[in-house]
Amino acid sequence: MIPWFNRIPAQRSLLSALVPAVLLLALSCFLSLLYGAGAVGPLEAFKALFNQGSADAYFVVSELRLPRTLVGLFVGISLGVAGALMQAVARNPLAEPGLLGVSAGSTFAVALALVLGASAATLTVSVAQIGALVGCFCVITAARMQGQNRDPIRLVLAGAALSSLLVALTSLLLLYDERAADEIRFWVTGSVAGRGLEQLYAVIPSMIIAALATLYVSRPLASLALGEKVAIGLGHNPGRIRLIVIVCVALLVGAAVAVAGPVAFIGLVVPFAARALVGPDIRRTLWLCLPIGPIVVINADTLSRLVAQPAEMPLGVLTAIVGAPVLLAIVRARRLPTL
Amino acid sequence: MASIMQKNKQTLLQTDPLDTSLSANNLSLKHGKAHIIDNLDVALPAGKVTAIVGPNGCGKSTLLNGLSRVHMPSGGEVLLNGNNIHRVPSKEVARYLALLPQDTSAPDGISVAELIRFGRHPHQSLMQQWAMDDQQAIAYALAAADLNELKDRQLDTLSGGQRQRAWIAMSIAQETPLLLLDEPTSALDLGHQIEVFELIRHLSQEGKTIAMVVHDLPSACRYADHIIAMKGGKIITQGPPKDVMTKALVRELYGIECDLIEDPMTGSPILINIKRVKA
């Protein structure tokens, strides 16, 4: 018996899932503006949204909460899409940037740059993206080493090994450099708190590149789901498809890590939900990841502000607490879905 | 500009299906360091069904993969209408040559119609993703493979034979004059094998040139016009089934003794009284 979350339904109309998802996303954004950072209650925040509230409330909503919501929107889209792309290219439902060491590669690169003297405010985006790219290549190499029996768990094991190695190296770096450690300590757990719009502006160019490349590659990528030979037979070039996808994933994950630190499990949970709603085709999955990613991140962030008031739980901690059981449930099923 | 580009394409490859030819010149194929096929010459007879037969590991699948440009040759060349297949853009090749590999796997939840749509990829571009002739090609493929009633079913709920028909329908939708199939009936029971072979015959009558790797010798004789018998990466003999099928050939290919009789209904050779040759 395959549990419901591992069962992929037949093709359904994309719009019938996309419209409710977008509405839900709007609601989530709204709630994240009403609740959370700063001592402003939901009612006051609501008034401030319509220019009726106090100056304090207006400041909190527009300067603290709005950027945070936008960052959540961006991080959700990046990680959701990156997860869907990775799963499609690895043909493995467990491929996820956080599990496979891509985020860890990115984090390590940023830590290294900080120790070498860079400041957290400059250059982190491209450094994080290069780190993500290196992590991607390591893991894809590991995936190709798995040989004939395409056991999805093996890839995750390789990723876990790579991940823990990189996390250990990152910790080692931080032990040697107190300044970097202070700058990075909060960031390294993954959080969208206190991020400004400047960080978002810095990632816009790579987002545009990733979006165009994803649009270009989505059709050939869909054919890769039928196997390498069939894809070649249809006139596609699997090697080029993989390369483009890996660069996209690195751009997206690197940017998300640069802005919010490594936030685990989003790239796993979001494509799973999207597939469950619209079926196996990567093109529809990708469209649906656009609203579902931010829905998950923004709500998780809102929740992370509420559960430990007046303190906050870092977003990365919350997504791990929620995501890890989901992963266990998926793996526990007798049969993983074939992508 | 567009018309010039179209002209260029037409001069590169022929448009008349019966003028489409696929052949190999001095072809060598390697798996890693192992030489599977060395300096092989072969041509597929146009408009016919060719069966490639031979024992396990004789290089028949490798040859098929080489002919379909999936396997890069280590020497020699594969010619599609006289052009080296690796020099023609892969997408253009895909409008002339369709390939159905062995052991296909599709994602969970994909429907028959969705699968068949993939066959249209070579005819589409980023800008033009769906056109009228795509619709017609899909309708034709569904009808030819007798899948109209199953088109909305999920692939993983179908029987083996139906599933294989759906995959063949995908290559029909590709609208290519050439079709290469790697063991299209392996893992199918007798009824489903016949189902698939009859579909292949039907496609041949519509003018396609077909080559298939087949394990079962009697089926190869029954459904192919031309047999290519391989052993150890070499072609031992080729020709119409009645001419090439001899006791000596069967012994050489498989190391078995048998008698050959003629099927009273179809005239094709049948193997009886099969025994292993004692060493």
Chai-1 contact restraints between the chains, C-beta under 6 A:
chainA,res_idxA,chainB,res_idxB,connection_type,confidence,min_distance_angstrom,max_distance_angstrom,comment,restraint_id
A,I8,B,D108,contact,1.0,0.0,6.0,A-B,restraint_1
A,I8,B,G109,contact,1.0,0.0,6.0,A-B,restraint_2
A,P9,B,G109,contact,1.0,0.0,6.0,A-B,restraint_3
A,A10,B,G109,contact,1.0,0.0,6.0,A-B,restraint_4
A,A10,B,S111,contact,1.0,0.0,6.0,A-B,restraint_5
A,A10,B,Q154,contact,1.0,0.0,6.0,A-B,restraint_6
A,Q11,B,S111,contact,1.0,0.0,6.0,A-B,restraint_7
A,Q11,B,E114,contact,1.0,0.0,6.0,A-B,restraint_8
A,S223,B,F118,contact,1.0,0.0,6.0,A-B,restraint_9
A,S223,B,H121,contact,1.0,0.0,6.0,A-B,restraint_10
A,A225,B,P107,contact,1.0,0.0,6.0,A-B,restraint_11
A,L226,B,A106,contact,1.0,0.0,6.0,A-B,restraint_12
A,G227,B,S105,contact,1.0,0.0,6.0,A-B,restraint_13
A,K229,B,V70,contact,1.0,0.0,6.0,A-B,restraint_14
A,K229,B,P101,contact,1.0,0.0,6.0,A-B,restraint_15
A,I232,B,V70,contact,1.0,0.0,6.0,A-B,restraint_16
A,G233,B,L99,contact,1.0,0.0,6.0,A-B,restraint_17
A,L234,B,A94,contact,1.0,0.0,6.0,A-B,restraint_18
A,L234,B,H121,contact,1.0,0.0,6.0,A-B,restraint_19
A,L234,B,P122,contact,1.0,0.0,6.0,A-B,restraint_20
A,G235,B,S90,contact,1.0,0.0,6.0,A-B,restraint_21
A,G235,B,K91,contact,1.0,0.0,6.0,A-B,restraint_22
A,G235,B,A94,contact,1.0,0.0,6.0,A-B,restraint_23
A,G235,B,P122,contact,1.0,0.0,6.0,A-B,restraint_24
A,G279,B,G109,contact,1.0,0.0,6.0,A-B,restraint_25
A,P280,B,P107,contact,1.0,0.0,6.0,A-B,restraint_26
A,P280,B,D108,contact,1.0,0.0,6.0,A-B,restraint_27
A,P280,B,G109,contact,1.0,0.0,6.0,A-B,restraint_28
A,P280,B,I110,contact,1.0,0.0,6.0,A-B,restraint_29
A,P337,B,D108,contact,1.0,0.0,6.0,A-B,restraint_30
A,T338,B,P107,contact,1.0,0.0,6.0,A-B,restraint_31
A,T338,B,D108,contact,1.0,0.0,6.0,A-B,restraint_32
A,L339,B,P107,contact,1.0,0.0,6.0,A-B,restraint_33
